[in-house]
Amino acid sequence: MPRGLGQLLVVEFIGPFALTFIGAGTIVATKGDNLVAIAIAHGLAIGVMVAAAGHISGGVYNPALTVALAATRRMPWSRVIPYVVAQCLGAIVAAFLLKAVADPAAASAVNLGNPALGRGVGLVQGLIVEIVLTFFLMFAVFGSAIDRRGPATIAGLVIGLTITMDIFMGGELTGAAMNPARWIGTAIAQADFANWWLYWVGPIVGALLAAFLYCHLLLEEPRAAEPSVELPQP
């Protein structure tokens, strides 16, 4: 493995690890009863990781965003599989570590924070929620981190706040995963794969919609440098 690619994959492992360990850990710690704490914990985890290492790997940390970035030619397709594998492994390792250190009864009571449909929420409703929430997340990534007119210096804050905002709305409906890696980590640790396709299809569709919309309607590509003109000397 080239040294450069290895560095990128280490970062893409650490980001979802932090998201899962801190995010799901907060669900366990609060018994799932404090949506504000849960939303802030997830948002802080990603916001801090984007700020800390986004300059190394892009701070994608999400298979759905990875696919959308490749589909809009913001990253090479050759990185998609390595990135997705690293992201999922980071979340899986974090989930098993959390399960090892958390109180078994507390972890079991909230299914280790594994995203799931809320009471009375159907599959179609859940799919729509995950599409919309991930649309906002991908839109925030393009607007703050990719568009050269955006506030790149606070991209981590913008992205983290978007995740927090999304969980406020969707946490009780679908768990507001927005990230297949976040789902698969706790799903494997708990051997609970209910509605697995929803947590892959929803985020990927939402990310693709936002990415193509921003690229083709809103994004201004850098213009080629204008040839310099020498002014005549007096």
C-alpha positions, -999 to +999 in steps of 0.1 A: +000+000+000+014+034-009+023+054+022+001+083+011-030+060+007-022+044+041-023+078+058-057+086+042-072+054+053-060+058+089-078+091+090-109+077+074-108+049+100-105+073+130-134+096+119-161+070+120-145+054+150-150+087+169-185+092+156-196+057+167-177+055+200-188+090+211-222+091+195-234+056+204-216+059+237-237+090+245-269+071+237-259+044+261-248+069+288-281+089+286-302+057+282-314+073+249-335+099+268-315+130+261-319+139+224-300+172+228-269+155+243-271+127+216-273+152+188-245+174+201-222+144+207-226+132+171-221+167+157-191+174+179-175+141+170-176+147+133-170+185+135-138+179+155-126+151+133-132+172+101-112+201+117-085+179+129-078+158+098-100+169+070-069+184+054-053+150+052-080+127+037-109+152+030-126+141+062-153+122+044-160+096+071-192+085+054-196+059+026-226+077+012-207+110+009-177+090-006-199+076-034-214+110-041-181+128-042-168+102-067-199+104-088-194+142-091-157+138-098-146+154-065-125+123-057-112+094-078-133+062-080-102+042-071-105+056-035-141+046-030-137+010-019-106+016+003-124+046+019-156+027+025-138-003+040-118+019+063-149+039+074-169+008+081-140-009+100-136+022+121-172+021+132-172-016+137-141-015+160-156+014+179-189-004+184-172-036+198-149-015+220-179+004+233-197-028+240-167-041+259-165-010+282-202-001+286-225-014+313-241-045+296-276-037+309-274+000+298-260-010+264-287-037+259-315-013+269-307+010+239-294-018+216-259-001+218-273+030+201-280+011+168-302+033+145-337+020+141-371+031+130-392+047+157-425+035+168-451+040+141-425+050+114-429+030+082-402+020+057-411+046+032-413+073+058-379+063+072-364+062+037-376+097+030-362+110+063-327+095+057-327+109+021-336+144+033-312+144+063-283+132+042-292+157+015-287+185+040-254+170+052-240+166+016-252+201+008-234+215+038-202+197+028-203+212-007-212+246+005-185+249+032-157+226+022-158+223-016-172+255-030-143+280-031-167+308-021-177+289+011-164+293+046-137+266+044-121+276+077-152+267+096-162+237+075-159+214+105-183+236+125-208+238+097-208+200+090-210+192+127-239+216+133-257+200+103-255+166+119-267+180+152-296+197+134-305+165+115-305+144+147-328+169+164-354+162+137-348+126+128-333+110+158-367+098+171-378+087+136-349+067+121-320+073+145-308+098+119-279+077+108-271+096+076-241+074+074-240+037+065-208+032+085-224+046+117-252+021+112-231-010+103-208-006+133-235-011+159-255-034+137-227-059+135-218-056+172-255-062+181-262-087+152-292-066+144-296-059+107-333-049+106-340-027+076-304-027+066-310-015+031-327+017+043-295+028+060-275+024+028-300+034+001-314+064+019-280+082+027-265+073-007-296+087-026-297+118-005-260+125-009-262+120-047-291+143-050-273+171-031-240+166-048-254+167-084-277+196-075-248+217-061-224+207-089-247+214-118-267+244-105-247+262-077-210+255-079-187+279-096-156+263-109-123+282-107-116+300-139-084+294-158-058+320-151-061+350-175-029+356-195-009+384-180-007+417-199+024+438-197+016+475-195+038+497-218+066+515-200+065+553-201 
